[in-house]
Amino acid sequence: MGPQMERRRLRFIEEDVSDKSPLLLEKNPVYKMIPVLVHAQNAVSESLIILEYIDETWRENPILPADPTERAYARFWAKFSEEKVK
């Protein structure tokens, strides 16, 4: 049996990118775009940065692969997808 994951309360907020909410503009004032992760009252934006933040904050449950090559591939695809969604 794998390691037990701690339960976390999450709140998903759907955002209309054509009519940005005051919350989005407050939490991501530089880029004014999604995604944004708010944790402990701090905002983290951009897909890859969010993935790395999660890995560094909850080390017992990493998202990115341990293998450096696989990790590089994951970073590539995260960046690629973020650039194509703009």
PDB file with one MODEL, atoms N, CA, C and O in Angstrom:
MODEL        1
ATOM      1  N   MET A   1       0.841  -1.180   0.000  1.00  0.00           N
ATOM      2  CA  MET A   1       0.000   0.000   0.000  1.00  0.00           C
ATOM      3  C   MET A   1       0.885   1.242   0.000  1.00  0.00           C
ATOM      4  O   MET A   1       1.872   1.292   0.733  1.00  0.00           O
ATOM      5  N   GLY A   2       0.549   2.236  -0.805  1.00  0.00           N
ATOM      6  CA  GLY A   2       1.347   3.459  -0.925  1.00  0.00           C
ATOM      7  C   GLY A   2       1.182   4.360   0.275  1.00  0.00           C
ATOM      8  O   GLY A   2       0.387   4.083   1.173  1.00  0.00           O
ATOM      9  N   PRO A   3       1.943   5.448   0.285  1.00  0.00           N
ATOM     10  CA  PRO A   3       1.844   6.384   1.412  1.00  0.00           C
ATOM     11  C   PRO A   3       0.467   7.023   1.477  1.00  0.00           C
ATOM     12  O   PRO A   3      -0.180   7.251   0.455  1.00  0.00           O
ATOM     13  N   GLN A   4       0.045   7.300   2.669  1.00  0.00           N
ATOM     14  CA  GLN A   4      -1.255   7.934   2.878  1.00  0.00           C
ATOM     15  C   GLN A   4      -1.158   9.414   2.516  1.00  0.00           C
ATOM     16  O   GLN A   4      -0.236  10.113   2.938  1.00  0.00           O
ATOM     17  N   MET A   5      -2.111   9.869   1.740  1.00  0.00           N
ATOM     18  CA  MET A   5      -2.146  11.288   1.405  1.00  0.00           C
ATOM     19  C   MET A   5      -3.003  12.021   2.418  1.00  0.00           C
ATOM     20  O   MET A   5      -4.096  11.576   2.769  1.00  0.00           O
ATOM     21  N   GLU A   6      -2.501  13.126   2.871  1.00  0.00           N
ATOM     22  CA  GLU A   6      -3.256  13.954   3.797  1.00  0.00           C
ATOM     23  C   GLU A   6      -4.380  14.642   3.028  1.00  0.00           C
ATOM     24  O   GLU A   6      -4.177  15.128   1.916  1.00  0.00           O
ATOM     25  N   ARG A   7      -5.545  14.676   3.623  1.00  0.00           N
ATOM     26  CA  ARG A   7      -6.676  15.345   2.970  1.00  0.00           C
ATOM     27  C   ARG A   7      -6.492  16.852   3.078  1.00  0.00           C
ATOM     28  O   ARG A   7      -6.123  17.381   4.126  1.00  0.00           O
ATOM     29  N   ARG A   8      -6.755  17.510   1.988  1.00  0.00           N
ATOM     30  CA  ARG A   8      -6.655  18.961   1.939  1.00  0.00           C
ATOM     31  C   ARG A   8      -7.981  19.526   1.449  1.00  0.00           C
ATOM     32  O   ARG A   8      -8.610  18.976   0.545  1.00  0.00           O
ATOM     33  N   ARG A   9      -8.385  20.606   2.045  1.00  0.00           N
ATOM     34  CA  ARG A   9      -9.582  21.290   1.570  1.00  0.00           C
ATOM     35  C   ARG A   9      -9.190  22.196   0.421  1.00  0.00           C
ATOM     36  O   ARG A   9      -8.283  23.020   0.539  1.00  0.00           O
ATOM     37  N   LEU A  10      -9.876  22.033  -0.677  1.00  0.00           N
ATOM     38  CA  LEU A  10      -9.616  22.855  -1.849  1.00  0.00           C
ATOM     39  C   LEU A  10     -10.899  23.565  -2.253  1.00  0.00           C
ATOM     40  O   LEU A  10     -12.001  23.052  -2.057  1.00  0.00           O
ATOM     41  N   ARG A  11     -10.737  24.721  -2.803  1.00  0.00           N
ATOM     42  CA  ARG A  11     -11.881  25.437  -3.356  1.00  0.00           C
ATOM     43  C   ARG A  11     -11.521  25.830  -4.780  1.00  0.00           C
ATOM     44  O   ARG A  11     -10.560  26.561  -5.018  1.00  0.00           O
ATOM     45  N   PHE A  12     -12.300  25.335  -5.708  1.00  0.00           N
ATOM     46  CA  PHE A  12     -12.103  25.631  -7.122  1.00  0.00           C
ATOM     47  C   PHE A  12     -13.020  26.784  -7.497  1.00  0.00           C
ATOM     48  O   PHE A  12     -14.221  26.745  -7.232  1.00  0.00           O
ATOM     49  N   ILE A  13     -12.450  27.804  -8.111  1.00  0.00           N
ATOM     50  CA  ILE A  13     -13.249  28.929  -8.562  1.00  0.00           C
ATOM     51  C   ILE A  13     -13.094  29.031 -10.073  1.00  0.00           C
ATOM     52  O   ILE A  13     -11.994  29.249 -10.581  1.00  0.00           O
ATOM     53  N   GLU A  14     -14.187  28.874 -10.774  1.00  0.00           N
ATOM     54  CA  GLU A  14     -14.153  29.013 -12.226  1.00  0.00           C
ATOM     55  C   GLU A  14     -14.087  30.497 -12.570  1.00  0.00           C
ATOM     56  O   GLU A  14     -14.788  31.321 -11.984  1.00  0.00           O
ATOM     57  N   GLU A  15     -13.237  30.811 -13.524  1.00  0.00           N
ATOM     58  CA  GLU A  15     -13.006  32.211 -13.874  1.00  0.00           C
ATOM     59  C   GLU A  15     -13.390  32.466 -15.326  1.00  0.00           C
ATOM     60  O   GLU A  15     -13.010  31.708 -16.219  1.00  0.00           O
ATOM     61  N   ASP A  16     -14.135  33.524 -15.553  1.00  0.00           N
ATOM     62  CA  ASP A  16     -14.461  33.948 -16.913  1.00  0.00           C
ATOM     63  C   ASP A  16     -13.321  34.850 -17.369  1.00  0.00           C
ATOM     64  O   ASP A  16     -13.229  36.000 -16.939  1.00  0.00           O
ATOM     65  N   VAL A  17     -12.451  34.335 -18.238  1.00  0.00           N
ATOM     66  CA  VAL A  17     -11.260  35.099 -18.622  1.00  0.00           C
ATOM     67  C   VAL A  17     -11.582  36.328 -19.467  1.00  0.00           C
ATOM     68  O   VAL A  17     -10.726  37.195 -19.640  1.00  0.00           O
ATOM     69  N   SER A  18     -12.800  36.416 -19.995  1.00  0.00           N
ATOM     70  CA  SER A  18     -13.178  37.615 -20.742  1.00  0.00           C
ATOM     71  C   SER A  18     -13.700  38.712 -19.807  1.00  0.00           C
ATOM     72  O   SER A  18     -13.814  39.870 -20.209  1.00  0.00           O
ATOM     73  N   ASP A  19     -14.016  38.346 -18.564  1.00  0.00           N
ATOM     74  CA  ASP A  19     -14.508  39.291 -17.567  1.00  0.00           C
ATOM     75  C   ASP A  19     -13.862  38.931 -16.233  1.00  0.00           C
ATOM     76  O   ASP A  19     -14.491  38.308 -15.378  1.00  0.00           O
ATOM     77  N   LYS A  20     -12.610  39.325 -16.062  1.00  0.00           N
ATOM     78  CA  LYS A  20     -11.803  38.894 -14.912  1.00  0.00           C
ATOM     79  C   LYS A  20     -12.337  39.456 -13.600  1.00  0.00           C
ATOM     80  O   LYS A  20     -12.684  40.632 -13.494  1.00  0.00           O
ATOM     81  N   SER A  21     -12.390  38.585 -12.619  1.00  0.00           N
ATOM     82  CA  SER A  21     -12.931  38.962 -11.310  1.00  0.00           C
ATOM     83  C   SER A  21     -11.935  39.819 -10.531  1.00  0.00           C
ATOM     84  O   SER A  21     -10.733  39.778 -10.794  1.00  0.00           O
ATOM     85  N   PRO A  22     -12.441  40.594  -9.574  1.00  0.00           N
ATOM     86  CA  PRO A  22     -11.549  41.356  -8.695  1.00  0.00           C
ATOM     87  C   PRO A  22     -10.574  40.447  -7.934  1.00  0.00           C
ATOM     88  O   PRO A  22      -9.434  40.832  -7.676  1.00  0.00           O
ATOM     89  N   LEU A  23     -11.036  39.227  -7.575  1.00  0.00           N
ATOM     90  CA  LEU A  23     -10.161  38.297  -6.856  1.00  0.00           C
ATOM     91  C   LEU A  23      -8.960  37.895  -7.722  1.00  0.00           C
ATOM     92  O   LEU A  23      -7.827  37.879  -7.240  1.00  0.00           O
ATOM     93  N   LEU A  24      -9.203  37.573  -8.986  1.00  0.00           N
ATOM     94  CA  LEU A  24      -8.101  37.216  -9.883  1.00  0.00           C
ATOM     95  C   LEU A  24      -7.136  38.387 -10.039  1.00  0.00           C
ATOM     96  O   LEU A  24      -5.921  38.198  -9.975  1.00  0.00           O
ATOM     97  N   LEU A  25      -7.655  39.579 -10.240  1.00  0.00           N
ATOM     98  CA  LEU A  25      -6.807  40.752 -10.408  1.00  0.00           C
ATOM     99  C   LEU A  25      -6.011  41.069  -9.144  1.00  0.00           C
ATOM    100  O   LEU A  25      -4.893  41.580  -9.211  1.00  0.00           O
ATOM    101  N   GLU A  26      -6.603  40.758  -7.993  1.00  0.00           N
ATOM    102  CA  GLU A  26      -5.898  40.964  -6.720  1.00  0.00           C
ATOM    103  C   GLU A  26      -4.789  39.929  -6.532  1.00  0.00           C
ATOM    104  O   GLU A  26      -3.681  40.272  -6.119  1.00  0.00           O
ATOM    105  N   LYS A  27      -5.086  38.665  -6.834  1.00  0.00           N
ATOM    106  CA  LYS A  27      -4.136  37.587  -6.569  1.00  0.00           C
ATOM    107  C   LYS A  27      -3.057  37.444  -7.644  1.00  0.00           C
ATOM    108  O   LYS A  27      -1.984  36.906  -7.371  1.00  0.00           O
ATOM    109  N   ASN A  28      -3.331  37.919  -8.861  1.00  0.00           N
ATOM    110  CA  ASN A  28      -2.336  37.857  -9.923  1.00  0.00           C
ATOM    111  C   ASN A  28      -2.312  39.203 -10.663  1.00  0.00           C
ATOM    112  O   ASN A  28      -2.694  39.280 -11.831  1.00  0.00           O
ATOM    113  N   PRO A  29      -1.860  40.260  -9.973  1.00  0.00           N
ATOM    114  CA  PRO A  29      -1.912  41.596 -10.571  1.00  0.00           C
ATOM    115  C   PRO A  29      -0.917  41.805 -11.715  1.00  0.00           C
ATOM    116  O   PRO A  29      -1.107  42.705 -12.534  1.00  0.00           O
ATOM    117  N   VAL A  30       0.124  41.000 -11.783  1.00  0.00           N
ATOM    118  CA  VAL A  30       1.131  41.175 -12.836  1.00  0.00           C
ATOM    119  C   VAL A  30       0.625  40.653 -14.171  1.00  0.00           C
ATOM    120  O   VAL A  30       0.579  41.395 -15.152  1.00  0.00           O
ATOM    121  N   TYR A  31       0.239  39.355 -14.215  1.00  0.00           N
ATOM    122  CA  TYR A  31      -0.190  38.742 -15.473  1.00  0.00           C
ATOM    123  C   TYR A  31      -1.700  38.778 -15.676  1.00  0.00           C
ATOM    124  O   TYR A  31      -2.181  38.672 -16.804  1.00  0.00           O
ATOM    125  N   LYS A  32      -2.452  38.929 -14.578  1.00  0.00           N
ATOM    126  CA  LYS A  32      -3.913  38.988 -14.636  1.00  0.00           C
ATOM    127  C   LYS A  32      -4.517  37.808 -15.393  1.00  0.00           C
ATOM    128  O   LYS A  32      -5.447  37.969 -16.183  1.00  0.00           O
ATOM    129  N   MET A  33      -3.964  36.609 -15.134  1.00  0.00           N
ATOM    130  CA  MET A  33      -4.466  35.417 -15.812  1.00  0.00           C
ATOM    131  C   MET A  33      -4.432  34.213 -14.882  1.00  0.00           C
ATOM    132  O   MET A  33      -3.833  34.250 -13.808  1.00  0.00           O
ATOM    133  N   ILE A  34      -5.088  33.146 -15.321  1.00  0.00           N
ATOM    134  CA  ILE A  34      -5.111  31.901 -14.573  1.00  0.00           C
ATOM    135  C   ILE A  34      -4.029  30.988 -15.125  1.00  0.00           C
ATOM    136  O   ILE A  34      -3.591  31.197 -16.257  1.00  0.00           O
ATOM    137  N   PRO A  35      -3.583  30.000 -14.390  1.00  0.00           N
ATOM    138  CA  PRO A  35      -4.027  29.569 -13.070  1.00  0.00           C
ATOM    139  C   PRO A  35      -3.350  30.340 -11.939  1.00  0.00           C
ATOM    140  O   PRO A  35      -2.273  30.915 -12.097  1.00  0.00           O
ATOM    141  N   VAL A  36      -4.030  30.327 -10.796  1.00  0.00           N
ATOM    142  CA  VAL A  36      -3.501  30.903  -9.560  1.00  0.00           C
ATOM    143  C   VAL A  36      -3.828  29.930  -8.434  1.00  0.00           C
ATOM    144  O   VAL A  36      -4.967  29.484  -8.299  1.00  0.00           O
ATOM    145  N   LEU A  37      -2.835  29.611  -7.639  1.00  0.00           N
ATOM    146  CA  LEU A  37      -3.029  28.798  -6.435  1.00  0.00           C
ATOM    147  C   LEU A  37      -2.872  29.727  -5.241  1.00  0.00           C
ATOM    148  O   LEU A  37      -1.868  30.431  -5.126  1.00  0.00           O
ATOM    149  N   VAL A  38      -3.858  29.732  -4.355  1.00  0.00           N
ATOM    150  CA  VAL A  38      -3.762  30.524  -3.132  1.00  0.00           C
ATOM    151  C   VAL A  38      -3.618  29.538  -1.980  1.00  0.00           C
ATOM    152  O   VAL A  38      -4.481  28.690  -1.754  1.00  0.00           O
ATOM    153  N   HIS A  39      -2.508  29.667  -1.257  1.00  0.00           N
ATOM    154  CA  HIS A  39      -2.220  28.788  -0.124  1.00  0.00           C
ATOM    155  C   HIS A  39      -1.686  29.646   1.017  1.00  0.00           C
ATOM    156  O   HIS A  39      -0.776  30.453   0.829  1.00  0.00           O
ATOM    157  N   ALA A  40      -2.251  29.465   2.177  1.00  0.00           N
ATOM    158  CA  ALA A  40      -1.839  30.223   3.371  1.00  0.00           C
ATOM    159  C   ALA A  40      -1.842  31.730   3.080  1.00  0.00           C
ATOM    160  O   ALA A  40      -0.950  32.461   3.509  1.00  0.00           O
ATOM    161  N   GLN A  41      -2.861  32.171   2.347  1.00  0.00           N
ATOM    162  CA  GLN A  41      -3.073  33.578   2.010  1.00  0.00           C
ATOM    163  C   GLN A  41      -2.040  34.145   1.030  1.00  0.00           C
ATOM    164  O   GLN A  41      -2.003  35.354   0.807  1.00  0.00           O
ATOM    165  N   ASN A  42      -1.199  33.280   0.444  1.00  0.00           N
ATOM    166  CA  ASN A  42      -0.222  33.701  -0.548  1.00  0.00           C
ATOM    167  C   ASN A  42      -0.632  33.164  -1.915  1.00  0.00           C
ATOM    168  O   ASN A  42      -1.114  32.037  -2.024  1.00  0.00           O
ATOM    169  N   ALA A  43      -0.444  33.964  -2.946  1.00  0.00           N
ATOM    170  CA  ALA A  43      -0.811  33.557  -4.293  1.00  0.00           C
ATOM    171  C   ALA A  43       0.416  33.136  -5.077  1.00  0.00           C
ATOM    172  O   ALA A  43       1.460  33.786  -5.030  1.00  0.00           O
ATOM    173  N   VAL A  44       0.268  32.024  -5.806  1.00  0.00           N
ATOM    174  CA  VAL A  44       1.310  31.507  -6.684  1.00  0.00           C
ATOM    175  C   VAL A  44       0.672  31.344  -8.055  1.00  0.00           C
ATOM    176  O   VAL A  44      -0.392  30.737  -8.179  1.00  0.00           O
ATOM    177  N   SER A  45       1.318  31.884  -9.085  1.00  0.00           N
ATOM    178  CA  SER A  45       0.730  31.792 -10.419  1.00  0.00           C
ATOM    179  C   SER A  45       1.684  31.106 -11.386  1.00  0.00           C
ATOM    180  O   SER A  45       2.868  30.932 -11.096  1.00  0.00           O
ATOM    181  N   GLU A  46       1.156  30.726 -12.525  1.00  0.00           N
ATOM    182  CA  GLU A  46       1.816  30.007 -13.612  1.00  0.00           C
ATOM    183  C   GLU A  46       1.901  28.514 -13.285  1.00  0.00           C
ATOM    184  O   GLU A  46       2.312  28.119 -12.194  1.00  0.00           O
ATOM    185  N   SER A  47       1.507  27.711 -14.249  1.00  0.00           N
ATOM    186  CA  SER A  47       1.378  26.264 -14.062  1.00  0.00           C
ATOM    187  C   SER A  47       2.618  25.603 -13.499  1.00  0.00           C
ATOM    188  O   SER A  47       2.538  24.896 -12.494  1.00  0.00           O
ATOM    189  N   LEU A  48       3.763  25.818 -14.128  1.00  0.00           N
ATOM    190  CA  LEU A  48       4.988  25.155 -13.692  1.00  0.00           C
ATOM    191  C   LEU A  48       5.404  25.603 -12.301  1.00  0.00           C
ATOM    192  O   LEU A  48       5.830  24.788 -11.484  1.00  0.00           O
ATOM    193  N   ILE A  49       5.281  26.882 -12.035  1.00  0.00           N
ATOM    194  CA  ILE A  49       5.643  27.391 -10.711  1.00  0.00           C
ATOM    195  C   ILE A  49       4.719  26.804  -9.647  1.00  0.00           C
ATOM    196  O   ILE A  49       5.165  26.500  -8.540  1.00  0.00           O
ATOM    197  N   ILE A  50       3.437  26.641  -9.970  1.00  0.00           N
ATOM    198  CA  ILE A  50       2.490  26.020  -9.037  1.00  0.00           C
ATOM    199  C   ILE A  50       2.892  24.572  -8.765  1.00  0.00           C
ATOM    200  O   ILE A  50       2.893  24.140  -7.612  1.00  0.00           O
ATOM    201  N   LEU A  51       3.238  23.808  -9.823  1.00  0.00           N
ATOM    202  CA  LEU A  51       3.659  22.413  -9.628  1.00  0.00           C
ATOM    203  C   LEU A  51       4.882  22.333  -8.729  1.00  0.00           C
ATOM    204  O   LEU A  51       4.930  21.508  -7.816  1.00  0.00           O
ATOM    205  N   GLU A  52       5.865  23.180  -8.978  1.00  0.00           N
ATOM    206  CA  GLU A  52       7.079  23.172  -8.153  1.00  0.00           C
ATOM    207  C   GLU A  52       6.776  23.589  -6.718  1.00  0.00           C
ATOM    208  O   GLU A  52       7.351  23.037  -5.780  1.00  0.00           O
ATOM    209  N   TYR A  53       5.887  24.548  -6.538  1.00  0.00           N
ATOM    210  CA  TYR A  53       5.489  24.983  -5.196  1.00  0.00           C
ATOM    211  C   TYR A  53       4.837  23.833  -4.431  1.00  0.00           C
ATOM    212  O   TYR A  53       5.145  23.603  -3.262  1.00  0.00           O
ATOM    213  N   ILE A  54       3.938  23.117  -5.098  1.00  0.00           N
ATOM    214  CA  ILE A  54       3.277  21.982  -4.448  1.00  0.00           C
ATOM    215  C   ILE A  54       4.301  20.926  -4.051  1.00  0.00           C
ATOM    216  O   ILE A  54       4.248  20.394  -2.943  1.00  0.00           O
ATOM    217  N   ASP A  55       5.242  20.617  -4.960  1.00  0.00           N
ATOM    218  CA  ASP A  55       6.282  19.631  -4.644  1.00  0.00           C
ATOM    219  C   ASP A  55       7.130  20.058  -3.453  1.00  0.00           C
ATOM    220  O   ASP A  55       7.481  19.232  -2.611  1.00  0.00           O
ATOM    221  N   GLU A  56       7.458  21.337  -3.381  1.00  0.00           N
ATOM    222  CA  GLU A  56       8.308  21.826  -2.291  1.00  0.00           C
ATOM    223  C   GLU A  56       7.541  21.981  -0.983  1.00  0.00           C
ATOM    224  O   GLU A  56       8.131  21.875   0.092  1.00  0.00           O
ATOM    225  N   THR A  57       6.246  22.229  -1.060  1.00  0.00           N
ATOM    226  CA  THR A  57       5.440  22.428   0.146  1.00  0.00           C
ATOM    227  C   THR A  57       5.001  21.095   0.753  1.00  0.00           C
ATOM    228  O   THR A  57       5.044  20.921   1.971  1.00  0.00           O
ATOM    229  N   TRP A  58       4.583  20.166  -0.087  1.00  0.00           N
ATOM    230  CA  TRP A  58       4.131  18.852   0.376  1.00  0.00           C
ATOM    231  C   TRP A  58       5.057  17.777  -0.199  1.00  0.00           C
ATOM    232  O   TRP A  58       4.679  17.036  -1.106  1.00  0.00           O
ATOM    233  N   ARG A  59       6.263  17.707   0.339  1.00  0.00           N
ATOM    234  CA  ARG A  59       7.308  16.807  -0.176  1.00  0.00           C
ATOM    235  C   ARG A  59       6.920  15.329  -0.114  1.00  0.00           C
ATOM    236  O   ARG A  59       7.442  14.518  -0.880  1.00  0.00           O
ATOM    237  N   GLU A  60       6.017  14.980   0.784  1.00  0.00           N
ATOM    238  CA  GLU A  60       5.627  13.580   0.932  1.00  0.00           C
ATOM    239  C   GLU A  60       4.735  13.101  -0.213  1.00  0.00           C
ATOM    240  O   GLU A  60       4.554  11.895  -0.382  1.00  0.00           O
ATOM    241  N   ASN A  61       4.179  14.013  -0.995  1.00  0.00           N
ATOM    242  CA  ASN A  61       3.291  13.672  -2.114  1.00  0.00           C
ATOM    243  C   ASN A  61       3.669  14.468  -3.361  1.00  0.00           C
ATOM    244  O   ASN A  61       2.891  15.313  -3.803  1.00  0.00           O
ATOM    245  N   PRO A  62       4.851  14.217  -3.942  1.00  0.00           N
ATOM    246  CA  PRO A  62       5.274  15.021  -5.088  1.00  0.00           C
ATOM    247  C   PRO A  62       4.419  14.785  -6.331  1.00  0.00           C
ATOM    248  O   PRO A  62       3.860  13.707  -6.528  1.00  0.00           O
ATOM    249  N   ILE A  63       4.336  15.797  -7.142  1.00  0.00           N
ATOM    250  CA  ILE A  63       3.628  15.720  -8.422  1.00  0.00           C
ATOM    251  C   ILE A  63       4.619  15.459  -9.544  1.00  0.00           C
ATOM    252  O   ILE A  63       4.377  14.626 -10.417  1.00  0.00           O
ATOM    253  N   LEU A  64       5.736  16.177  -9.515  1.00  0.00           N
ATOM    254  CA  LEU A  64       6.749  16.001 -10.550  1.00  0.00           C
ATOM    255  C   LEU A  64       7.545  14.719 -10.302  1.00  0.00           C
ATOM    256  O   LEU A  64       7.739  14.323  -9.153  1.00  0.00           O
ATOM    257  N   PRO A  65       8.007  14.068 -11.379  1.00  0.00           N
ATOM    258  CA  PRO A  65       8.768  12.821 -11.236  1.00  0.00           C
ATOM    259  C   PRO A  65      10.101  13.037 -10.519  1.00  0.00           C
ATOM    260  O   PRO A  65      10.655  14.136 -10.545  1.00  0.00           O
ATOM    261  N   ALA A  66      10.609  11.991  -9.883  1.00  0.00           N
ATOM    262  CA  ALA A  66      11.906  12.057  -9.209  1.00  0.00           C
ATOM    263  C   ALA A  66      13.058  12.024 -10.215  1.00  0.00           C
ATOM    264  O   ALA A  66      14.100  12.641  -9.992  1.00  0.00           O
ATOM    265  N   ASP A  67      12.869  11.303 -11.317  1.00  0.00           N
ATOM    266  CA  ASP A  67      13.909  11.184 -12.338  1.00  0.00           C
ATOM    267  C   ASP A  67      14.124  12.535 -13.030  1.00  0.00           C
ATOM    268  O   ASP A  67      13.159  13.133 -13.505  1.00  0.00           O
ATOM    269  N   PRO A  68      15.372  13.031 -13.097  1.00  0.00           N
ATOM    270  CA  PRO A  68      15.637  14.341 -13.698  1.00  0.00           C
ATOM    271  C   PRO A  68      15.169  14.473 -15.149  1.00  0.00           C
ATOM    272  O   PRO A  68      14.671  15.529 -15.539  1.00  0.00           O
ATOM    273  N   THR A  69      15.320  13.422 -15.948  1.00  0.00           N
ATOM    274  CA  THR A  69      14.880  13.488 -17.343  1.00  0.00           C
ATOM    275  C   THR A  69      13.361  13.590 -17.421  1.00  0.00           C
ATOM    276  O   THR A  69      12.829  14.416 -18.164  1.00  0.00           O
ATOM    277  N   GLU A  70      12.666  12.760 -16.663  1.00  0.00           N
ATOM    278  CA  GLU A  70      11.200  12.809 -16.643  1.00  0.00           C
ATOM    279  C   GLU A  70      10.705  14.140 -16.100  1.00  0.00           C
ATOM    280  O   GLU A  70       9.690  14.665 -16.556  1.00  0.00           O
ATOM    281  N   ARG A  71      11.430  14.687 -15.118  1.00  0.00           N
ATOM    282  CA  ARG A  71      11.084  15.983 -14.554  1.00  0.00           C
ATOM    283  C   ARG A  71      11.222  17.077 -15.619  1.00  0.00           C
ATOM    284  O   ARG A  71      10.380  17.970 -15.710  1.00  0.00           O
ATOM    285  N   ALA A  72      12.289  17.002 -16.423  1.00  0.00           N
ATOM    286  CA  ALA A  72      12.498  17.969 -17.500  1.00  0.00           C
ATOM    287  C   ALA A  72      11.369  17.873 -18.521  1.00  0.00           C
ATOM    288  O   ALA A  72      10.868  18.895 -18.990  1.00  0.00           O
ATOM    289  N   TYR A  73      10.965  16.650 -18.869  1.00  0.00           N
ATOM    290  CA  TYR A  73       9.848  16.472 -19.807  1.00  0.00           C
ATOM    291  C   TYR A  73       8.568  17.092 -19.247  1.00  0.00           C
ATOM    292  O   TYR A  73       7.826  17.758 -19.970  1.00  0.00           O
ATOM    293  N   ALA A  74       8.315  16.871 -17.966  1.00  0.00           N
ATOM    294  CA  ALA A  74       7.111  17.424 -17.340  1.00  0.00           C
ATOM    295  C   ALA A  74       7.143  18.947 -17.376  1.00  0.00           C
ATOM    296  O   ALA A  74       6.123  19.585 -17.637  1.00  0.00           O
ATOM    297  N   ARG A  75       8.313  19.532 -17.115  1.00  0.00           N
ATOM    298  CA  ARG A  75       8.439  20.992 -17.177  1.00  0.00           C
ATOM    299  C   ARG A  75       8.207  21.500 -18.601  1.00  0.00           C
ATOM    300  O   ARG A  75       7.547  22.519 -18.806  1.00  0.00           O
ATOM    301  N   PHE A  76       8.757  20.777 -19.584  1.00  0.00           N
ATOM    302  CA  PHE A  76       8.566  21.161 -20.978  1.00  0.00           C
ATOM    303  C   PHE A  76       7.083  21.209 -21.326  1.00  0.00           C
ATOM    304  O   PHE A  76       6.598  22.197 -21.876  1.00  0.00           O
ATOM    305  N   TRP A  77       6.367  20.133 -20.999  1.00  0.00           N
ATOM    306  CA  TRP A  77       4.952  20.058 -21.373  1.00  0.00           C
ATOM    307  C   TRP A  77       4.103  21.063 -20.604  1.00  0.00           C
ATOM    308  O   TRP A  77       3.130  21.589 -21.144  1.00  0.00           O
ATOM    309  N   ALA A  78       4.457  21.333 -19.361  1.00  0.00           N
ATOM    310  CA  ALA A  78       3.730  22.354 -18.591  1.00  0.00           C
ATOM    311  C   ALA A  78       3.916  23.724 -19.240  1.00  0.00           C
ATOM    312  O   ALA A  78       2.952  24.476 -19.387  1.00  0.00           O
ATOM    313  N   LYS A  79       5.137  24.047 -19.623  1.00  0.00           N
ATOM    314  CA  LYS A  79       5.406  25.329 -20.272  1.00  0.00           C
ATOM    315  C   LYS A  79       4.739  25.388 -21.646  1.00  0.00           C
ATOM    316  O   LYS A  79       4.133  26.399 -22.001  1.00  0.00           O
ATOM    317  N   PHE A  80       4.849  24.316 -22.412  1.00  0.00           N
ATOM    318  CA  PHE A  80       4.248  24.261 -23.742  1.00  0.00           C
ATOM    319  C   PHE A  80       2.743  24.495 -23.676  1.00  0.00           C
ATOM    320  O   PHE A  80       2.195  25.305 -24.424  1.00  0.00           O
ATOM    321  N   SER A  81       2.081  23.773 -22.770  1.00  0.00           N
ATOM    322  CA  SER A  81       0.624  23.914 -22.664  1.00  0.00           C
ATOM    323  C   SER A  81       0.219  25.289 -22.188  1.00  0.00           C
ATOM    324  O   SER A  81      -0.796  25.823 -22.634  1.00  0.00           O
ATOM    325  N   GLU A  82       0.993  25.872 -21.289  1.00  0.00           N
ATOM    326  CA  GLU A  82       0.665  27.205 -20.804  1.00  0.00           C
ATOM    327  C   GLU A  82       0.800  28.242 -21.926  1.00  0.00           C
ATOM    328  O   GLU A  82      -0.014  29.161 -22.028  1.00  0.00           O
ATOM    329  N   GLU A  83       1.825  28.090 -22.762  1.00  0.00           N
ATOM    330  CA  GLU A  83       2.024  29.037 -23.869  1.00  0.00           C
ATOM    331  C   GLU A  83       0.943  28.882 -24.946  1.00  0.00           C
ATOM    332  O   GLU A  83       0.549  29.868 -25.570  1.00  0.00           O
ATOM    333  N   LYS A  84       0.468  27.668 -25.166  1.00  0.00           N
ATOM    334  CA  LYS A  84      -0.547  27.434 -26.200  1.00  0.00           C
ATOM    335  C   LYS A  84      -1.934  27.885 -25.772  1.00  0.00           C
ATOM    336  O   LYS A  84      -2.781  28.162 -26.621  1.00  0.00           O
ATOM    337  N   VAL A  85      -2.182  27.964 -24.459  1.00  0.00           N
ATOM    338  CA  VAL A  85      -3.495  28.349 -23.952  1.00  0.00           C
ATOM    339  C   VAL A  85      -3.680  29.867 -23.995  1.00  0.00           C
ATOM    340  O   VAL A  85      -4.815  30.345 -24.019  1.00  0.00           O
ATOM    341  N   LYS A  86      -2.606  30.618 -24.004  1.00  0.00           N
ATOM    342  CA  LYS A  86      -2.692  32.097 -23.991  1.00  0.00           C
ATOM    343  C   LYS A  86      -3.496  32.642 -25.091  1.00  0.00           C
ATOM    344  O   LYS A  86      -3.650  33.859 -25.199  1.00  0.00           O
TER     345      LYS A  86
ENDMDL
END
